[in-house]
Amino acid sequence: MSRLSINTHEAKQFVGSATETILDSALKSGLVFEYSCKTGQCGVCKIKVMSGEVIELKAQLVLTEQDKLSNKVLSCCCAPTTDLSIEAEDLSALHGIEIKTIPCRIKQLTRYSDELVGVTLRLPPTAEFKFLEGQYIDVIGPNTIRRSYSVASTASQGEINLVIKRFENGKMSEYWFNQAKDNDLLRLEGPKGTFFLRDGNEDLIFLATGTGIAPIMSILYGLDSDADFVQCGKISLYWGNRHPDDFFWQPSFKKLKVAVNQVLSRPTEDWPHQTGYVQKVALMTEHNLAQTAVYACGSNMMIQSAHESFLAAGLAENKFYSDAFVQSY
Ligand SMILES: Cc1cc2nc3c(=O)[nH]c(=O)nc-3n(C[C@H](O)[C@H](O)[C@H](O)COP(=O)(O)OP(=O)(O)OC[C@H]3O[C@@H](n4cnc5c(N)ncnc54)[C@H](O)[C@@H]3O)c2cc1C
């Protein structure tokens, strides 16, 4: 297969081919563009093709007609058929963070409710597993089933905490909720994704639904334990769930000041906090979005809706970061 040359607007160059997605070729060559699900469902890896032709290797499920008219494509779905020139930012913060496959064992399982389990994974002492708070891993379980989970612990903790929701008839849910036990041997591949904090000096709004709180716990605890971090801006967290029992975590920090909002989407009579959809509740409270970045994680529906409504309310396009918990494979 012929080697094709791909050039970015930042004058970075890498080799691609018609059988490999632009994103995979970039990652292989050590460049990291924004991405999350790698299955064409979340849209995070959207880039602009300035010149050249591409083919679709996977369906680009969230590409709009407007995107197509402006030559936008999903880099996780498309491969080049000619030399390409693209507009895509290389995220240097992720340079040197190697994706590894390593064995791990279950250290602890914590049942928060019938629908939620916390998992702590122990890594071999020699693993040297580095990640940025906010990233996710793939866990490879029994029968080589592979699913993505965000890391809820910080990089300095030396072990990996996950928070996992049960899916009806879910293959990996069956394992986590009915078979998993302490010391089970699994493999993980990672770290993956580009959901990490870009700039801690601006006002920060975190939006989460359900277990989408996991990478946000990691980011917030990471800031709280960072001796060099001095909080300059306002930090607000809006965490939405369907049932009061789903709020398994009561945020508490040593130095970080965070305005925490627990939002229930299916109100009960005795619920003392806000109700509704997180993105709507957040927009009713947050008015000045000029110096603000939004980090949203959880259901794809919340993320697509939050993206649209926050941009309409004045948030800059490049200040919305997201990780959608779509079906892994
Ligand atoms: C980047 C990323 C990070 C993720 N992080 C987490 C995390 O931290 N915690 C967590 O609990 N989950 C997370 N997920 C989702 C997770 O990877 C699995 O998709 C989910 O746990 C279901 O796996 P399963 O094997 O139990 O179900 P499956 O056997 O895959 O599916 C069972 C049924 O559930 C439906 N289904 C599966 N996954 C989803 C989904 N995500 N949304 C809606 N319907 C679905 C299927 O269509 C099917 O009907 C993440 C996904 C991605 C892409």
The ligand as an SDF file (V2000), in Angstrom:
LIG
                    3D

 53 58  0  0  0  0  0  0  0  0999 V2000
  -14.0870    6.7750   26.1820 C   0  0  0  0  0  0  0  0  0  0  0  0
  -15.0760    5.9470   26.9870 C   0  0  0  0  0  0  0  0  0  0  0  0
  -14.9850    5.9480   28.3670 C   0  0  0  0  0  0  0  0  0  0  0  0
  -15.8960    5.1980   29.1200 C   0  0  0  0  0  0  0  0  0  0  0  0
  -15.7960    5.2300   30.4810 N   0  0  0  0  0  0  0  0  0  0  0  0
  -16.6960    4.5690   31.2300 C   0  0  0  0  0  0  0  0  0  0  0  0
  -16.6320    4.6240   32.6730 C   0  0  0  0  0  0  0  0  0  0  0  0
  -15.7360    5.2450   33.2680 O   0  0  0  0  0  0  0  0  0  0  0  0
  -17.5910    3.9590   33.3550 N   0  0  0  0  0  0  0  0  0  0  0  0
  -18.5870    3.2480   32.7280 C   0  0  0  0  0  0  0  0  0  0  0  0
  -19.4380    2.6850   33.4440 O   0  0  0  0  0  0  0  0  0  0  0  0
  -18.6470    3.1690   31.4000 N   0  0  0  0  0  0  0  0  0  0  0  0
  -17.7300    3.7890   30.6210 C   0  0  0  0  0  0  0  0  0  0  0  0
  -17.8010    3.7000   29.2480 N   0  0  0  0  0  0  0  0  0  0  0  0
  -18.7820    2.7700   28.6350 C   0  0  0  0  0  0  0  0  0  0  0  0
  -18.2030    1.3360   28.6510 C   0  0  0  0  0  0  0  0  0  0  0  0
  -17.0400    1.2810   27.8500 O   0  0  0  0  0  0  0  0  0  0  0  0
  -19.1680    0.2680   28.1070 C   0  0  0  0  0  0  0  0  0  0  0  0
  -19.6520    0.6720   26.8470 O   0  0  0  0  0  0  0  0  0  0  0  0
  -20.3520    0.0210   29.0350 C   0  0  0  0  0  0  0  0  0  0  0  0
  -19.8900   -0.2260   30.3430 O   0  0  0  0  0  0  0  0  0  0  0  0
  -21.1730   -1.2040   28.5830 C   0  0  0  0  0  0  0  0  0  0  0  0
  -20.3860   -2.3500   28.4720 O   0  0  0  0  0  0  0  0  0  0  0  0
  -21.0130   -3.8000   28.6350 P   0  0  0  0  0  0  0  0  0  0  0  0
  -20.0340   -4.8010   28.1190 O   0  0  0  0  0  0  0  0  0  0  0  0
  -21.5000   -3.9920   30.0290 O   0  0  0  0  0  0  0  0  0  0  0  0
  -22.2880   -3.7820   27.6790 O   0  0  0  0  0  0  0  0  0  0  0  0
  -22.4040   -4.2910   26.1480 P   0  0  0  0  0  0  0  0  0  0  0  0
  -22.3430   -5.8020   26.1120 O   0  0  0  0  0  0  0  0  0  0  0  0
  -21.3820   -3.5620   25.3300 O   0  0  0  0  0  0  0  0  0  0  0  0
  -23.8370   -3.7650   25.7460 O   0  0  0  0  0  0  0  0  0  0  0  0
  -25.0470   -4.1790   26.4230 C   0  0  0  0  0  0  0  0  0  0  0  0
  -26.2160   -3.3000   26.0130 C   0  0  0  0  0  0  0  0  0  0  0  0
  -26.0310   -1.9770   26.4840 O   0  0  0  0  0  0  0  0  0  0  0  0
  -25.9710   -1.0350   25.3850 C   0  0  0  0  0  0  0  0  0  0  0  0
  -24.8190   -0.1570   25.6660 N   0  0  0  0  0  0  0  0  0  0  0  0
  -23.5380   -0.5340   25.8530 C   0  0  0  0  0  0  0  0  0  0  0  0
  -22.7350    0.5090   26.1500 N   0  0  0  0  0  0  0  0  0  0  0  0
  -23.5400    1.5950   26.1270 C   0  0  0  0  0  0  0  0  0  0  0  0
  -23.3100    2.9680   26.3750 C   0  0  0  0  0  0  0  0  0  0  0  0
  -22.0760    3.4300   26.7380 N   0  0  0  0  0  0  0  0  0  0  0  0
  -24.3610    3.8140   26.2820 N   0  0  0  0  0  0  0  0  0  0  0  0
  -25.6020    3.3550   25.9730 C   0  0  0  0  0  0  0  0  0  0  0  0
  -25.8890    2.0340   25.7320 N   0  0  0  0  0  0  0  0  0  0  0  0
  -24.8740    1.1700   25.8160 C   0  0  0  0  0  0  0  0  0  0  0  0
  -25.7250   -1.8850   24.1510 C   0  0  0  0  0  0  0  0  0  0  0  0
  -26.2710   -1.2840   22.9940 O   0  0  0  0  0  0  0  0  0  0  0  0
  -26.3940   -3.1830   24.5070 C   0  0  0  0  0  0  0  0  0  0  0  0
  -27.7700   -3.0980   24.2600 O   0  0  0  0  0  0  0  0  0  0  0  0
  -16.8980    4.4270   28.4780 C   0  0  0  0  0  0  0  0  0  0  0  0
  -16.9640    4.4330   27.0760 C   0  0  0  0  0  0  0  0  0  0  0  0
  -16.0720    5.1750   26.3440 C   0  0  0  0  0  0  0  0  0  0  0  0
  -16.1610    5.1550   24.8480 C   0  0  0  0  0  0  0  0  0  0  0  0
  1  2  1  0
  2  3  1  0
  2 52  2  0
  3  4  2  0
  4  5  1  0
  4 50  1  0
  5  6  2  0
  6  7  1  0
  6 13  1  0
  7  8  2  0
  7  9  1  0
  9 10  1  0
 10 11  2  0
 10 12  1  0
 12 13  2  0
 13 14  1  0
 14 15  1  0
 14 50  1  0
 15 16  1  0
 16 17  1  0
 16 18  1  0
 18 19  1  0
 18 20  1  0
 20 21  1  0
 20 22  1  0
 22 23  1  0
 23 24  1  0
 24 25  2  0
 24 26  1  0
 24 27  1  0
 27 28  1  0
 28 29  2  0
 28 30  1  0
 28 31  1  0
 31 32  1  0
 32 33  1  0
 33 34  1  0
 33 48  1  0
 34 35  1  0
 35 36  1  0
 35 46  1  0
 36 37  1  0
 36 45  1  0
 37 38  2  0
 38 39  1  0
 39 40  1  0
 39 45  2  0
 40 41  1  0
 40 42  2  0
 42 43  1  0
 43 44  2  0
 44 45  1  0
 46 47  1  0
 46 48  1  0
 48 49  1  0
 50 51  2  0
 51 52  1  0
 52 53  1  0
M  END
$$$$
